[in-house]
């Protein structure tokens, strides 16, 4: 896993856009463009980075950290998002990236991670729950896609020291 650079943006967008039609991973219903994501990409910093994972020199997944709610008191909380290219799913890559991201989070000044996951996305819910996330809330029927309503689960993880994590059996 390495920090993304601007040359990675087209591939990041391509992986993201490939998830739209599944109605599992994003509330976007139409493809985004590289140009429309430039400001989003530029807004990420050392404290809220985007990382990419490569296999044989090709970007196959990405992880982003986003500030939560934009208020100063929430500076120790971030939303985490993980997107894996379809041919690479089911190989443990999401788990690997989430584990690495959790371990990295304290160095980013984070004490809490949030994940917003559609409630019908059983695979992603399972992935995050295996890493110690729990459901902190649900927003029922807040997304409308293709005439259907979908709920959004809010998962959270309070980060702790490595010693505490070992005692809890989560690392």
Secondary structure, DSSP 8 states (H G I E B T S, - for coil): -EE--GGGHHHHHHHHHHHHTTTSS-S--S---HHHHHHHHHH--SSS-EEEEEETTEEEEEEEEEESTT-GGGTTEEEEEEEE-GGGTTSSHHHHHHHHHHHHHGGGT-SEEEEEEETT-HHHHHHHHHTT-EEEEEEEEEEEETTEEEEEEEEEEE---HHHHHHHT--
